Amino acid sequence: MLALRIYLVSGLIIHKIVWEVLKLRSNRPVLEGRMPLPFKLVFVKTTKILILLGIAAQTFLPDIFPIFSQPIAIRFLGAGIYTIGLLVAIVGRIQLGDNWADIERAQVHSHQAVVLNGMYAYIRHPIYVGDLLLLVGLELSLNSWLVLGVLLLAPVVIWRAAREERMLAAKLPEYQIYCAQTKRFIPFVF
């Protein structure tokens, strides 16, 4: 069980490192005299960090709101889902490259283009899908009813993805064609 918990935390750390390294390697110019972040943005970023720290801490606590008394099967199932989610999110982020924009800032960069290769040939939001799978898998691995919290998060992700798509379609005319050719979250389905 300790090995599983170390694996889960390691995956979260790798996920964060990939994001930060790719952010640093970005070809976007650094804004001089950066404007202070609006309160809403600071609040969202702080909330995300606190949730991440809470999830990381949860991996080393006894089962919280356990689903089963003998959870071996659900832990293995969860670890599999977690691994798939982690890989999808990281590969999606790598394939997006410099076309990635910080979710909280909701912006389209001047150099941004529609990514049509890799997972993006099949779904428009592999990072969102990967992150949701990662969270579901993590909570199942931890044998926790907190997995239901991901269900509460899903509508927020769907709303965010739709908002992002409207913004991209307004700035990148080829994005509308791309939307007509791909599904939002599940290849060939939705």
CORZIPE-V495521 format. One record per residue. N is the residue number from 1. PHI is phi in degrees with one decimal (NA if undefined). Layout:
# CORZIPE-V495521
N/PHI
N/PHI
This chain:
# CORZIPE-V495521
1/NA
2/-63.0
3/-61.5
4/-62.6
5/-63.9
6/-65.4
7/-60.1
8/-62.7
9/-65.1
10/-59.8
11/-62.1
12/-62.5
13/-66.4
14/-60.5
15/-54.5
16/-65.6
17/-62.7
18/-58.0
19/-60.9
20/-68.3
21/-64.5
22/-67.6
23/-64.7
24/-67.6
25/-80.6
26/-57.0
27/-84.6
28/-71.0
29/-68.6
30/-79.1
31/-75.8
32/-80.4
33/57.0
34/-51.9
35/-74.6
36/-63.6
37/-71.4
38/-63.3
39/-54.5
40/-58.7
41/-67.1
42/-62.9
43/-61.7
44/-64.0
45/-62.9
46/-63.9
47/-61.3
48/-60.8
49/-65.1
50/-63.8
51/-64.8
52/-60.8
53/-64.0
54/-64.3
55/-65.8
56/-61.2
57/-64.8
58/-58.5
59/-64.4
60/-108.1
61/-98.3
62/-59.1
63/-50.0
64/-102.8
65/51.0
66/-62.5
67/-84.0
68/-125.7
69/-82.1
70/-120.6
71/-91.2
72/-58.3
73/-63.2
74/-67.9
75/-65.4
76/-66.8
77/-59.3
78/-60.2
79/-62.6
80/-65.7
81/-63.4
82/-58.7
83/-62.5
84/-60.9
85/-60.8
86/-60.7
87/-64.7
88/-62.3
89/-63.6
90/-68.3
91/-64.5
92/-60.2
93/-65.8
94/-64.5
95/-66.4
96/-73.0
97/55.9
98/-73.7
99/-84.7
100/-77.1
101/-131.4
102/-58.0
103/-56.4
104/-71.0
105/-84.7
106/41.0
107/-142.1
108/-118.0
109/-80.7
110/-61.7
111/-90.8
112/-66.3
113/-134.9
114/-77.0
115/-90.9
116/-115.5
117/-106.2
118/60.5
119/-63.8
120/-68.5
121/-73.8
122/-114.8
123/-137.2
124/-85.8
125/-134.6
126/-64.6
127/-66.9
128/-60.9
129/-59.7
130/-59.9
131/-65.1
132/-66.2
133/-62.4
134/-56.8
135/-67.5
136/-61.0
137/-61.8
138/-61.6
139/-66.4
140/-67.6
141/-60.7
142/-89.1
143/55.9
144/-121.0
145/-66.6
146/-62.5
147/-57.2
148/-66.8
149/-61.4
150/-66.2
151/-62.5
152/-71.4
153/-77.8
154/-55.6
155/-61.7
156/-65.1
157/-65.7
158/-62.2
159/-60.9
160/-63.4
161/-64.2
162/-64.0
163/-62.5
164/-60.7
165/-64.0
166/-62.2
167/-65.2
168/-65.4
169/-63.5
170/-70.8
171/-101.8
172/-124.1
173/-54.6
174/-71.3
175/-67.5
176/-63.5
177/-65.1
178/-57.9
179/-62.0
180/-70.1
181/-99.8
182/-131.0
183/-95.8
184/-73.0
185/-126.5
186/-119.9
187/-51.4
188/66.1
189/-123.6
190/-142.8
